Amino acid sequence: MDYTQKMLRDDALKGKSIVVTGGGSGLGKAMTRYFMELGAKVAITSRNLEKLQNTAKELEEETGGKCIAVQCDVRNYDEVEAMRDAVIDQFGSVDVLLNNAAGNFISPTERLSANAFDTIIDIVLKGSKNCTLAFGKHWIDKKEKDKTVLNIVTTYAWTGSAYVVPSATAKAGVLAMTRSLAVEWAKYGIRSNAIAPGPFPTKGAWDRLLPGDLKDKFDLSKKVPLKRVGEHQELANLAAYLVSDFSAYVNGEVITIDGGEWLKGAGQFNLLEAIPEELWDQLEAMIKAKKGS
Ligand code: COA
């Protein structure tokens, strides 16, 4: 099976302009590349302008599409408004906001300073709120319709997860915002959806979160029923669908793309997967023998 194939037809996003926060690297970059291949103009934002400019140039050369780099720390509302206005200046309008920028510290919670906790909440929850509010207010004020907000969350937004508590707390808030605004802003022609990705390795985040040989010790693909991690194109396919007109009736949804990972941890008897066939034979024989007695 080739799950790295590109899903949508050429020009599926032609005419759309898209803002991807945290678009300079990792999954944001992968989604940006595919949006450009499908004909969209994309603005990528982060704190690191040089990295953004390099990515924009690389992707323009690779795809022949249009990508601009706009510096913005999503934690500061003034910077977010300035970023929005700069993108609108260049593109005329914006159709899609992809809240992808994130930060995460893997740590026992009691070891985190109050400022460390705030840092993650500020990037993930406040940053997504800042961007959503800035673009939403503009669209509503200008009576522009057919807009989409797509938020990248995580499956532990609803299960919670030990050792990433600030991230779990913030992503749960982003998910609540997604569902709330899906209803409240539908009347303005603004859809809100989310994607909850499982393990999709990226160099930056994974090296930082699981440094050294921790990556091998905690091989996350072993936790996935499909026994593999995700390919970036698989996520890009889903994101492209959710920002395209093909998903015009999808609103307030969070789509999990994790190979079944979170459910594996949830089902009461899922750990019986460890039982080999011979043992099942023995167990069946024992149960049948008991029935007969
Ligand atoms: N574990 C625990 N605490 C940490 C930490 C870590 N790995 N790294 C920094 N902190 C603490 C700092 O000590 C500081 O707290 P203090 O003032 O009480 O000492 C606080 O967090 C803020 O640190 P600072 O370095 O000023 O943060 P920053 O705003 O410059 O950068 C990030 C924070 C998250 C943006 C940065 O680490 C980063 O770029 N991460 C990459 C993005 C990422 O994490 N991606 C994963 C996506 S899931």
Boltz pocket constraint, residues with backbone or C-beta under 6 A from the ligand:
constraints:
  - pocket:
      binder: B
      contacts: [[A, 102], [A, 103], [A, 104], [A, 105], [A, 106], [A, 107], [A, 111], [A, 112], [A, 113], [A, 114], [A, 115], [A, 116], [A, 117], [A, 119], [A, 123], [A, 204], [A, 205], [A, 208]]
      max_distance: 6.0
